[in-house]
Amino acid sequence: MAQKDVGHKVPIHTLKTTEETMNLYDDWSLDDKYNQDMIDWAYSGPEEVVNAFAKHAENKNISILDAGCGSGLVGKKLSQTGFSMLDGADISAGLMKLIPKGIYSNLFKIDLNKPLDFPDSHYDAILCVGTFTYGHVRAKALEEFTRVVKPGGLIGFTINEGVFAEHGFESLLERMVLDRKIVELELFLSDYLASKDVGAWLGIYRVL
Ligand SMILES: C[S@@+](CC[C@H](N)C(=O)[O-])C[C@H]1O[C@@H](n2cnc3c(N)ncnc32)[C@H](O)[C@@H]1O
């Protein structure tokens, strides 16, 4: 599939290492540029995921990890929707500095490609928006999310349409469903970043 990109000065699909990715976002955070670009580009990922997630969440008092929280756009939308028990995790200290106060209870600077330092069944839900894409977080993190979420809890995410099949996300999701680890509640091609013609699969799954 043709590699679609957002036209940032470093093409996202050329990113190879976590360090390159972290540097890109630290740089993008300067002068609030990331947040301004997301407004200018009408980035709809956070709103689409939170809206889909809210339909399936048991109540508003559940504990949620925003994995790849960046500058907190998903946390802000969750908070506006009434969810209040939020933690965030990201590799870019620069972006995390842009997070408005009072959204997350805990912030963790971690690499989501490594085993997560959370016990089994720790959170009621994990959301991961914009972070499954070229050179970012690999499919294997879905297995870690499933371990860290309580049985009956939810995982919700976007996966860039260009990596969905080619980087093993689609086959891993299918296998996890067949193995009765998760059950699909929603999976559809969302608008995501329509102004840049970048689509993403939006998934909401229940952990079994
Ligand atoms: C497109 S941004 C999305 C941020 C936020 N979720 C949003 O929707 O605005 C991708 C995020 O993934 C983070 N990221 C990329 N690779 C990562 C990794 N290996 N571990 C943790 N975070 C990572 C970046 O720092 C960045 O904040």
The ligand as an ORCA input file, in Angstrom:
! r2SCAN-3c Opt
* xyz 0 1
  C       0.724     11.076     16.708
  S       1.230     11.225     18.384
  C      -0.315     10.922     19.223
  C      -0.338     11.537     20.590
  C      -1.725     11.566     21.236
  N      -2.195     10.232     21.543
  C      -2.697     12.290     20.336
  O      -3.633     11.640     19.826
  O      -2.516     13.507     20.138
  C       2.131      9.691     18.667
  C       2.672      9.592     20.093
  O       3.314      8.322     20.256
  C       4.428      8.533     21.106
  N       5.339      7.386     20.926
  C       5.947      7.008     19.789
  N       6.705      5.922     19.990
  C       6.566      5.604     21.306
  C       7.108      4.579     22.124
  N       7.930      3.644     21.632
  N       6.742      4.555     23.424
  C       5.897      5.488     23.941
  N       5.363      6.486     23.205
  C       5.684      6.544     21.897
  C       4.976      9.875     20.642
  O       5.869     10.434     21.554
  C       3.696     10.659     20.441
  O       3.289     11.303     21.624
*
